[in-house]
Amino acid sequence: MAAPAVAVKLAHTATRRLIQRKARKLALRQARKVAARASRRKGGGAWWWLLALLVVTPAGLLALTALMLVVISGGGGAAASQQSPGAAGLPPAPSAVEGIPGPVLDAYRHAPDYARRFTPACQGVRWSILAGIGQVESHHGAGRPIDPNGDLHARPIIGVPLDGSNGTARILDSDAGRFDGDRVYDRAVGPMQFIPSSWRAMGRDGNDDGVTDPHNIYDAVAAAVVHLCGTGPKDLSDRATLEAAIYGYNASRSYVTTVLAQIDHYDQLTPTPTSTDTSAPGGDAVGGAGRETYPAIIRLIAGSSVPYGVTSTRRTPEAGGGVSYHHVGQAVDFALPPAGARDTPQLLAINQFFARYAPGLTELIYTGPGATCVKNGTVVPCTAAAWGASTVAEHHDHVHVAATPDMLRRIGLG
């Protein structure tokens, strides 16, 4: 064999061996990651050594590489075991939602991915949970311009100074004004409203640009997932667990109620099986979730500047009691803290907001001074003669709004 041919053959052999060594190292690293995940799930990692032995032999390397290709490509039972615990069994998010800018919705849609990436022990994370919080915290960015990468720096969202006034906590500056521009007190910042100290603990890089920024919707949503999930096992598909997680995000019962109502609204945007037909009090047939209207009622006020809190939506009928619009998902009760406050200006403002939609409402009941009441699209007196004494007495501390699909169609919402 000529010298050049020998040189070429030796070069090919050396190259092949180098590739094999690199492949072994790559496979070994991947095997270590897979084994570590399995160890966390199963409580042991003894089979890691078997994988290591496979990698150090050519035949074992080929077998392991084939196995890895199956896992990566999503085939067979291996793929099922590697699914995101936050995404498993969850319905897909819609491709568009009225009132939510595209980049913001895209960030919400990544919530299950963030759970898998940052809090792998957390299950049940769905887009609607983050959308519910985002709606209450900033109205999904409050109409600010959002860059394609998720930045809201053109008009950042910065809360009031936390100086102890107007019911706020007193929190002295902890970030030298880096995030909130305030060197005296801290302020909640960004579309998910983190205070700087919380951001330092929970901030994550959601858009992989190397920066953790509370004024970036992807980073903010990733951090909100971390906040909700915590560090231990948690299943946010459980209602009680979800309520506790939201309370941890903001320790206010009225906040939890409002956020849950928003989450329920967004959950309705994903098709779900309908339940057995029932009838509303007015004889309007409702076919389960598909005929529920409380999300549309909430949506009316959610786009306004009127402060509100949701205290009740769909309810289960009590034994021996009659069926109300609440029981078929066609009514919402609105109030604001403090709980039980009666005849407040805030309640009147909520009442007057809905009064403008009187033609599309089945019921509007608030019996405080200056209130407007509605029955089947017609304004009526807010008196015992029109509603009954017990109803009048009960509606001084909340505003009751009900609408059937047929009534909502009168104002273009049916």
N, C-alpha and C positions, 0 to 999 in steps of 0.2 A: 504494500500500500504506500502511495506517495506521501511525502511529508506533509503537504497541505491537507490531504484527505485525513491523515491521522490527527492533525491539529483541529480540523473541523469536528471530527468525531469526539475528541477529548472535550472540546468546547461544548458540544451538545450534551455530553454526559454530565459535565460540571453544571451546566444550566439546569438540566433536569433534576439533579440532586438538590440544587439551591431551591428550585420551585417546590420540591417535595418537603424540604425542611421548613420553608415558609408556610406551606399548606398545613404541616403538622402543628406549627405554632398557632396558626389561625384557628385550626380545629380545636386545639387544646384550650385556647382562650374561650371559644364559644362553648365548649363542653363545660368549662368551669362556670360560665354564666348560667347555663341551663341547669347544672347540678345545684348551683346556689339557690336558684328559684325553687327547684324541687325540694331542696332541703328545708327552705322556709315553709313550704306547704305541708310537707310530710313529717317534719321534725327530725330528719336525719339525712346524712349525706354520704353514707358508706359506698353507694354505687358510683360515686365520683371516681374512686380508684379504678374501677372496672373500665370506665371511659378512658382514663389516662393510659391504661395498658393497651387498649385498642388503638389509641392514637400513635403509639410508638412503633407499631408494626405496619408495613405497607398495606397488608390485607385489611387490618383493622381500620386504618385510615380511610380506605375506600368504603368500607361498610359504614363508618361513622359519617363520612361525607354524604353518602346516599341518604342516611337517616336525617341529617341536617337539612338536605334539600327538600325532603318530604315535609319536615316541620315548617321550613321557611315558606314553601309554596302553599301551605295551608291544606294539605291533603291528610286524609285518614284521621285516626284517633289522636295522633300527636298534636295536630293542629287544634283540635277541640280543647286539649289540656292547656294550650298556650293562649286561649282567648283572654281578652281583657276582662277581669272580674267586674269592672265598671260598665262594660258594654254588653256582657252576656245576657241574652234574653230581652234586651231593651228594644223598643220600637225605634225606627230611624227618625231623625229630626227632619222637619219639613225643609224644603229647599229655599223657601221664602216665607216670611211672616210680616204682615202689615205692621208698620210702626217700628220694626227692628232693622237698622241699617245692615247691609250685606256683611261687612267685616265683623260687626258685633255678633250677628247670628252665626257666622263661621266660627268665631271664638267659642260661642256656646256649644256648637256642634262638636268641638274638640274636647269638651268636658270629660267624656268617658276615657279618651286617650290620656288626658292629664292625670286622671285617677290611676290608670295603669302605670303611668310613668313615674309619678311622684308619691302616690299612696297606694301601693299594690294590694294592701289588705282591705281596701275600701270597695264595697260593691254598691250597685244601684244608683250610680251617678248618671243622671240623664240631663239632656240639654235644658229641659224645662225648669229644673231647679235653679240653674244659673240665670236663666232668663227671668224667673220670678224675682230673684234678688236684684238683678240688673235693672229691672223695671222700677222697683221701689227705691233703689239707691240713687239712680241717675237718669231714669227714663231712657235707658239704653244709650247713654252718651249725651242726652239732653240736646239733640240737634247739632252738636258740635261737628265740625269737619273732621273726618277720620282718614288718615293716610292709608294707602293699601297695606302697609305693614302693621296697621293697628294703632299708630300713634295719634294722640289727641292733643299734641303740644300747641297747635294753633290757638286753641281756646281750652286750656286745661280746666278740669273740674276740681275746685278747691272749696272745702266747706268752711263753716264759720270758725272763728278761733275758739278753742276749747278752754275757755277762761273761767268756767264755773257758773256763768250766767245763763239765764233762760233754760235751766234744766240740763245744761251740759256738764260733763265732768271737767275738772280743772287739771289740764295736762300741760306742763311747761315744755318748751321747745326741746326736742330730742334729736333733731337732724340738722341743726344750724340753718334751717330754712331751705335745705336742699330740695325737698319735694313740694313743700307748701308755701315757700317764700316768706315764712313768718319765723323770726328769730326770738320771739317771746313765748308764743304758745304753739302747740301742735294743732294741726287741722286735718280732717279726713280728706284724702285726695284720690283722684282718679275715678273711673266709671264704676268701680266696685267699692269705693270709699273706705280705703285703708288709712289708719293713722300711721305715721312713720315708724313707730316702735313695732307695731304689728307687721308692717311690711318687711322690716329687717328680719323678722323671724320666719315669715311665710312667703315672701316674694320669690317667684320662680320665673324662669325665662321660657315663656310659652311659645314664642315665635322663633326661637333658636338664633337670635342675632347677637348673643353674647352679653346682653344687658338685661337686668331685671328692673323694670320701670313700671310704677303704679299708674302712669298715664298712658300705658299701652294696653289695649283691651285684651290681647292674648295673654300677656303677662298677668294682668289683673284677674282674669278668669282662672288661670292656672293657680294663682295664689288663693282665690276663693275656694277652689276645690280642696286645696291643702287645709284651709281653715275649717271647712265643713267636715272633712274626713278625719282630721287629727292623725294620730300616729298608730293607733291600734286597729283591730278588725272592726268594721262598721258596715251596716247595710242600710243605705239611704232609701231603699224601696220600702222599708218598714216605716209607717207613718209616724209612730212615736219617736223613732230614732231620728227621722228627718226633722221633726219639730224641735227636738233637743239640739240638733246641730244648728238649726237656724237661730234658736235662742242663744247659742254660744256665739253666733256671728253678731247678734245685737240683742242684748238682754232686755227685751221689751215684749210683753205678751201681745200687745196690739201689733207690733212689728211682725211677729210670727204669724198672727192671723192674716195680716195683709199679704205677706209673702206667700203663704200657703194658698190663698185664693188666687194669686197670680199664677202660681205653679199649676193649680188645677185648671185654670183657663188655658194655659199653654199645652197642658196634657191633652186637652180636648181637640187640639189641632191635628193630632195623630189619630187616624181612624181606629176605633175600638169596636168590639162586638156590642150590639145593642141589646138591651134587656127586654123583658116582657112588657108589652104595651100596658100603660095605665092611663088614667084620665085625670086631667087637671080639674080644679073645681068648676071652671067655666065650661066644661065639656070638651075642651080642646084635647084631642088624643095626642099623646106623646109616646114616641117609640124609643124609650130608653135614652141613652146619652146623646143620640142623634137629634133629639128634640129639646134638649136642655138649653136654656137661654141665659143662665146666669153669667157665663163668660161674656156674652154680648153686652149685658147690662154693665158689667165691670169695665168692659172696654170703652164704653161711652165716657165714663168719668176719668179713666186712666189717661186719656189723651188731653185732659184739661189741666188747669193750674189749681184746681180746687183740692185742698187737702182732704184725704178720706182714709178710713180704715174699714176693712171688711170684717164683720163679726159673725156672719152666718150665711151659708149658701144652701146647698142641698142637705136635707135632714131626713132621718128615718122616722116614719110615723110612729107616734106613741100608741101603746096598746089602748084600744077603746076610743082613741081620738079621731077626729076627722082628718081628711087629706087636704093639705094646703099647697100653695104654689112652691113652697120650699121643698116639699116631699117629692116633687117631680122635677126639681132642678130648674125652676123658672122664677126664682126670687133671690134677692140679696138684701141683707141688712147691713147698713153702713153706720159707723159711729167713729168717734175719736176719743183718745184717752183725755182725762182719767175715766176709767170704767164707771158707768152709772151716772155720768154727768148729764144733767137734764137741761133742756132748753138753752143750749149754748149757741153763740153766733156761728160756730163751725157746723153744727147740725142744720141750722137754717140755711147756710150756704149750700150744703149738700142737697137739701130739699129743693131750693130754688134752681139749682143746676138741673135736676131731673124734671122739674116742672116744665121746662122748655120743650121736653120731649113727650108732653102729656098725650098727644094723639096716638103714640105707640106704646103706652103703658097700660097694663091691666090694673095695677094698683100702685099708688104712691101714698104712703101713710106716714105722716109726721104731724103731730098734733100740738106742737109748740106755737108760741106767738108768731104771727105773720106767715104761718106755713100755708102751702098749697097742697091740697089732696086731690087724688085722681082715682076714678073708677071707670074701667073700660074705655079709656081715652077721653073721658069727660071730667072737667074740674068740678068737684063737689065740696061742700063745707067739711071742715075737719072737726065735726061735732059728734056727740053721742047719737044724735038723731040719724046721722048718715052712716056711722060705723058701729055703734054700740058703745056703751060706757066702758066696758073692759078694754076694748081695742083702743079707745082714746087714751085711757090711763096708761096703757103699756107703751105707747109710742111717743113719749116725751124724751126718751134717752137714746133713740136710734131712728134712722130713716129706713123704711121698708119699701123696696121697689120690686115689682113683679111685672113680667111681660110674657105672653105666649108668643110662639113664632108668628102666628097670624097678626097679632097686634104690632110686633116689631116691623112687619112688612109695610105698615103704614108710614114708617119713617125711613124706609129703605134698608132695613137691617134684617129682614126675615129671609 
